[in-house]
Amino acid sequence: MELTNPAVTDGVNIFVNIVVFLVAFVHALAFVNARKENQKKG
């Protein structure tokens, strides 16, 4: 049972993958920055 047009589903799938990648990238930058800050204090 298909609820949506497959072409639209593909577009949404790509969009979700890009959003997840960007969130992971920003999180990685924040993690590296936090480690640098901790090393400065230590």
C-alpha positions in Angstrom: 0.0 0.0 0.0 1.6 3.2 -1.2 0.5 6.4 0.5 2.7 8.8 -1.4 4.1 9.3 -4.9 7.5 7.4 -5.1 9.2 10.4 -6.7 8.1 12.6 -3.7 9.3 9.8 -1.3 12.7 9.8 -3.0 13.0 13.6 -2.6 12.0 13.5 1.0 14.4 10.6 1.7 17.3 12.7 0.2 16.2 15.7 2.2 16.1 13.7 5.4 19.5 12.3 4.8 21.0 15.8 4.2 19.4 17.1 7.4 20.8 14.1 9.4 24.2 14.6 7.9 24.2 18.3 8.7 23.1 17.7 12.3 25.8 15.1 12.8 28.4 17.5 11.3 27.4 20.3 13.6 27.5 18.0 16.5 31.0 16.8 15.6 32.2 20.4 15.4 30.7 21.2 18.8 32.3 18.0 20.3 35.8 18.9 18.9 35.4 22.5 20.2 34.4 21.2 23.6 37.5 19.0 23.7 39.7 21.9 22.8 38.2 24.0 25.6 38.7 21.2 28.1 42.4 20.8 27.1 43.0 24.6 27.5 41.7 24.4 31.1 43.6 21.3 32.0 
